[in-house]
């Protein structure tokens, strides 16, 4: 594994005081990864950093894309896993904990917020600006945006709208399962109060993250602004996952189905 921290003229403040850290997951999709990282590079808010977690890609072009962006923009940091964990949440948590330890060892401040991005998805260039403004205006610790769904070629399929209004309720979330973790910005303190992503139900880690936040009594602000592109691939819901969905739903009900939060 490697987690590289660079200091380049003019970028010291960003590295030592990032307002938001993105955790990008990568596996064998170099052409999409390039688009994903470009969407972060062009954010209208500059004070961010991104940890690119490659999950042992077989395609050598993935490493080339990661190295290219890390050399071009010091806010990107590579994190190459030597072996893949038991699932995606366990690998992301490893990246988060390693980043947290590295920032402490280097004497840097921890970021105020976390966000996430899969290698085949994209952020709107105003994602940071709009989401951080929303959190400030609503005084919440987590915000969710709307997103489009796009096909493998990047063509628009439809729009995933979040609930109308300022806040997303527990009931709305249970009824819809509309959350994708690329649509989320969550405060550092709240994420670590939750402790970690649920590794028992990997297909619903984003949805369950929101359920945990609401169960703790926090509010989630939402916006209808479309700030995220979610790419849908042919056959994405495999037969293997289809067979496991009833088991995951039962696990969700067991862990998170009861709450006094409205």
Number of C-alpha atoms within 10 A of each C-alpha: 13 13 18 14 17 15 13 11 6 7 15 14 12 17 23 17 16 21 22 25 24 21 24 26 21 25 18 18 16 21 13 21 25 19 16 22 25 15 18 25 20 13 17 14 17 17 19 22 24 24 23 26 27 25 20 17 17 11 12 11 14 22 19 13 16 24 15 13 18 21 12 11 15 19 26 29 24 21 24 20 18 11 11 14 13 10 13 17 20 18 19 22 17 16 24 19 12 16 21 15 12 16 17 12 9 10 10 15 14 21 22 16 21 23 20 22 26 21 24 25 22 27 25 20 18 18 22 23 14 18 24 19 12 20 20 11 10 16 12 16 22 28 25 28 26 23 25 18 17 18 15 12 10 16 11 14 13 12 14 19 15 22 19 10 10 15 18 21 18 22 13 14 18 16 8 11 13 16 22 21 19 25 25 23 27 26 20 19 15 17 19 10 12 13 10 16 21 18 16 14 18 16 17 20 20 21 18 23 19 26 20 20 20 22 17 14 13 15 22 24 23 25 21 16 17 19 22 25 24 25 22 17 12 8 7 9 10 9 9 8 12 10 10 12 14 11 11 17 14 12 14 19 11 10 11 14 14 10 14 9 13 11
